[in-house]
């Protein structure tokens, strides 16, 4: 497969790490919050990188962008996070040009998710593009690529059952609670953190546990109150965290902090407590495991929960892949056309100038010269000639850059592209 890129000097790269090779601790070192993403985009602009998109979720951190060498992107990421280049290289992947495009399609459509068909990632791609645009780092290539991935994702949702059934990290956590806790409707459940995973977990808990003893705590009380209002739940202040943990039978932690928010000191070890940590980086200290009555379960363990829903989802993978191939093919066609459109347009202009001059000459020279017929024939010939050139440039067997250069030289074309 030939390389697809915008400029002769830069290639399109995807660099990143995911749950496949990097555990939660390593992923935590490379996770990016919004200010960090903004900083990377600003830095990339300074060093002349043309187009960059950053995404960071509990399962992956990735940069997609144009560079002379992928190390430029890797360095941007490592400079902004707690991880080193050496640590990154142990677990990382680097994709170039066509492979990088394919990777984004796979990620954005849930085929690369820790739980197959989990579509949370597409909103991260949208958010990543929005931030890139805000920093003037979203070129036409990235815009078209993101839109194509979003289109593929929508089609897969509508035309397959890849995301059917309630399977997500939030559902997996509730399933774990239901499978491992007796008499769930009478237990005290405390949810700390009301981000996206926290909200979804809360919804699933209310739906499946028939429990009215659920308490929410969030650093920003208003956010917790918004969610609590929907489900008639109790909200407590952040300052009450320790007291509420001591009352709880189940603690679900879904905060977005960069450092642990729940430590051994906050926990009263005299009664059993199940702690689920749904955060990356981990937001519950490992020393909690030292307490006899406490069971600590992290997101990575929950994500391994497979059920009939997941088995059923796998049946739809070939159909999803076929949709991706179709949308990706259209994108690559656009990309190739975009690359040589200025030359083809300039060639058409040149041939039209020749046509006009020749028809003028023949009209003056030959009395009764049929100008209308001559226009029709000439236009058809020009159409056929430009089509021949376009087909030549689309062929996989030719070096497009060399051919474009030759056409410009032979016809002495002046390009008026952006």
N, C-alpha and C positions, 0 to 999 in steps of 0.2 A: 504494500500500500504506500502510495506516495505521501510525502510530507505536505501538510496544509499549514500555511502560516501567512501572516500579513506582509511582513517585511523580509527582505533577503537575509537580514542579519539576526533577527530574533525568531525564536521558536516559541510555541505555546506549551507551557508546562503545567502539570498538576503535581504538587509536592505535598505530602501529608503523612499522617499516621492514623490508625484506627484500632478498634477493639480486637481486630484479627491478630495483631502481633504485639500490641501495646496494652498492658494491663491498666487498671484505673489509676494507679499511682503515677505511671509514666504519662498517661493521657493528661492527668491533672497538671503535670509540669508544663505541658505545651498548650494548655487551654487558654483561650483568648476571650476577654470580655469586650464590650463595645468600645471603651476608650482605647484599649490595646489595638483593636482592629483599625480604629481611626488613625492611631499613631503609625501603624504599619503602612497604611495607604498614603499618609503624608510623606513618610520616609521614601516610599517607592517612587513617588512623584519627583522628589528631590533628586534621586539617582537616575532618573530618566527611564523608568520602567513604563512601558506603554500598555496600560490595562492590567488591573489586578482585582481579584475577588477573594475574599477571605471568609471561611465558614468554620465555626467552632461549636460542637455540641458535646453531650456527655460521651458520645461514641467516637468522635473523630475531630481532628483539626486539619484543615487543608487550605492551601493557597493555590489559586489558578491564575496564571499570568504570563506575560511575554517577557522573555529575558534572553540574553546571549548564552547564559549557562544557568542550570537549575540552582547552583550554589548561591546565586544572588537572592533567590527566593528563600532558600533554606536559612541563609544568614539573617534575612529580615525577620523570619519567624523566631529563630533562636535568640536574637538580640532583644526581642520583646517579651520573651517568656523565661521561665525558671529552668528550662532544659538546655543542655549543651548540644553542640553539633554532633559530638560522638554518640551521645545517647539517642539523638534523633536518627542517626544513620543506622543504628542497630535495629530499629523497628519500622523505618520509613519506607515509603514507596515514591518513585518518581516516574511519571508518565509524560511522554512527549507527543506533541502534535495530535495525530489521529487517535493515539491511545489515550491521551489526556481528554479529548472530546468524548470518547467512548466511556471513560471512567465517570465523567460528570453525569452522563445519561444514566449510568447504572446507579450511582449514588442518589440522584434526584428522583428516581422512580421507585426507591425502596428495595431494589434488588441487592444492594450491598449493606442493608441495615442489619443491625444485630438481631432484630426480630424481623424476619422477612415480611416485606409489604408495609412496614411502618413508615408512613408518609410524613412524619414530623419534619423530616429533613428539607422538604420542598419549601417550607416557610423560611428556613434558614438561608436557602439559596436566594429567595426573594429579598430577604433582609440584607444579605451580603451584597446583592446587586444594588439595592437602594443606597447602601453606604458607599459603594464604589462610585456611584453616580454623583453623590453628594460631594465627593472629593475629586470629581472630574477624572476618575480612573476607569470609567466604563466606556470602552470604545465600541464601535458598531459590531465588531466580532463578538464581544462578550454579551452585548445586549441581545443579539440574534440567538446566540448559543443558549443563554438563560431562558429566553422565551421558548425556544425549541424544547428544552428539557421540561419546562412547565407544561407545555402542550402535550408532550409524551406522558407526563405524570397524570394529567387530567384524563387523557384517553384510556390509560391503563385502569384508572379508578372507575371510569364509566363503562368500559367494555370487558373488564375481567373482574374476577372476585379475589384478586391478589390481596386486597386489604379488607376482606370480609371478616366478620367475627371480631369480637373485642379482644384483640391481642396487641398489647403495647407494654412498655415498661410499667405503666400505671396499672394495667390490668394484671400483669404478671405478679406485681407486688400484692394486689388484693387476693389473687388466686393463692399465693403462698400463705397469706394470713388465714384464708378460709380452710386451706388444707391442713394447717398446723395448729390452729387455735380452736379449742372446744368452747362452746357456749359463747360464741362471738358477740351475740346481740347484747350481752350483759357486761362486756369488757369496756374499760375506759381507753379510748384511743386519742392520742395527741398527734396532730399534724403540725410540724414545724417547717414553715416555708410554703409560700403559695404561688410559686412560679408555675409554668405550664404543666410540669410533671406533677407538682403538688395539687394543682386544680383537678387534673384528670384523675389522680389517685382518690381525691376526696369524693369526686362524682361517683367513681366505681365503688368506693366503700359504702356510700349511702345507698346506692342501687342494690348491692349484693349482700350486705351484712345485716340489714334490718336493725341498725344500731343508731340510737339517738344520743349516745354518750361520746360524741366526737367534739374535741376542742381544737381550735385553730390558733396558732401564734405566728405572727410575721413581724419582722422589724418595723415595717410600715403597717400600722394597725388598720388603716382604711382598706388596704388590699384584702386583708383577712375578712374584714366586715362585708365587703362586696360579695365574697364567696359564701360566707356564713349565711348572709341574708337569703340567698337562693335556696339553701337547704335547712334553714332554721337551726344552725349550729351555734355553739358557744365560742366567743372570742375572748382571749386573755391578752394582757400586755406582755411585751418582750421581757419586761422585768420579772414576770411571774414564771419564767421558763423552768427554773429549778423546782419550784413548788409543783408545777403541773407534771413535770417528768416523774416526780416521786409518787404522784397519784396514778399515773398511767400504767396500763398493762401492755399497751403497744405504742411504740413511738415511731412515727414515720418522719424522716428528715429529708426535706427536698429543698434545701436552701442553695443559693448560687454563690456561696462564699468561696474565696480562694484558699482559705485555711479552715481547719476543723472548727465547728461551732458547738459541738457537743463533746465534752470530755468526761473522763472517769469521775471527776469531782462532782459533776452535776447529778450523778445517778445514785439513788438510794439502793444499796445492794441486798436489802433484806427480803424483797419479794421478787418473783419472776417478772422479767421485762423482755419483750421482743423488740429489737431495734432494727428498722429497715433504713439503710442509707441509700437514697436514690440520687446522690449528688456526685458530680465529677468536677473538680477534685473531691476526694472523700471529705465529708463534713462531720464524720464521727471518728474520734481518735481511736487508733488500734488498741490502746490500753484498756478500752472498755471491755474487750474480750477477756481480760484477767478477772473480771467479776463473775462469781460462780452462778448467780441466778440470771445472768444476762445472755441472750442469744443475739448476736450481731450478724445481719445478712446484708451483703452489698449488692448493688445494681448488677454487677457482672454475673453473680450467682443466679439472680432472678431471671436474667435474660436467657439463661440456658433452659428455662422451663419450656418444654414443648408440649403441645397438646394436639388434639385432632384438628383444631383450627389451622395450626401451622402445616400439618401434613396435607390438608386440603389445599392450602395456599400454593404449595409447591407445584400442584397440577397446572397452575395458571402461568408459571414462569415462561414456558415456550411462547405462549400468546403475547405476554408482556414484551419478550425479547423481539418478537416480530414487529410489534408497534414501534419499539425503539428504533429498529433498523430502518423502518419506513421514514420516521421523522428525521432521523440522523442523515439519511440519504438526501432528503430535501435540503437539510442544512448545508451539507457538503457541496451540493449542486449550487446553492446560493453563493457559497464561499468561492468556488472556482469561477463562477460567472462574475462575481464582484472583482475578482483579481484581474480578469482580462477585459471586462466591460469597457474601460476607458480606451483601450487600444482598438477594440472592435468598433466603438462609436467614432473614434477618430478616422479609422479606415473607411467607414461608411461616409463620413463627411468628405473625405478626400475623393472617393469615387463619385460622389454626387457633384462635386466641383468639376471633375473631369467631364461628367455627363452634361452638365449645363453648358460648359465651354464648347463641347463638341456639337451639341444640338444648335447652339447659337451660330456656330460656324457653318453647319450644314443648311440651316434656314436661310442664311444670307447667300450661300453659294448656289443652292438648288431651288429653283422656283417650283412651287407645288410640293415641297418637302412636307411630309405628314408628321408634324411635330408631336401630336397627341400619341400616335402609334409608337413613335421613337421613345417618348417618355415611358410608356407602358413597358416596352421591351427592355429598355435600359434599367428601369427599376427592378424588374424581375431578375435581370442578370446580376445587378448589385446585391440583391437579396441572396441569390445563390452563392455568390463569391464569399460574402461575409459569413454565411452559414458554413461553408467549407472550412474557413479559417477557424470559426468557433468550434466546430467538431474536432478539428485537428488539435486545438488547445485543450479540449476536454479529455483527449485520449490519454490513457495511463502510460502509453509507450513513449511519450515525448517529454522533453524537459521544457516545461511551460515558460520559465524565465528566459531561456535562450531563444525560444520561438518568438516570444513577445518582443524581445530586443531586435531580432532579425526583421520582423514585420515593420517595426518602427523605422528601421534603417532603410529597408527597401522602398517603402512608400514615403519616407521623410515626413513622418507624422509629428504633429504637435499635439501633445495631450493637454486636455483641459479638465483633468480630474481634480477632486478635492485633495 
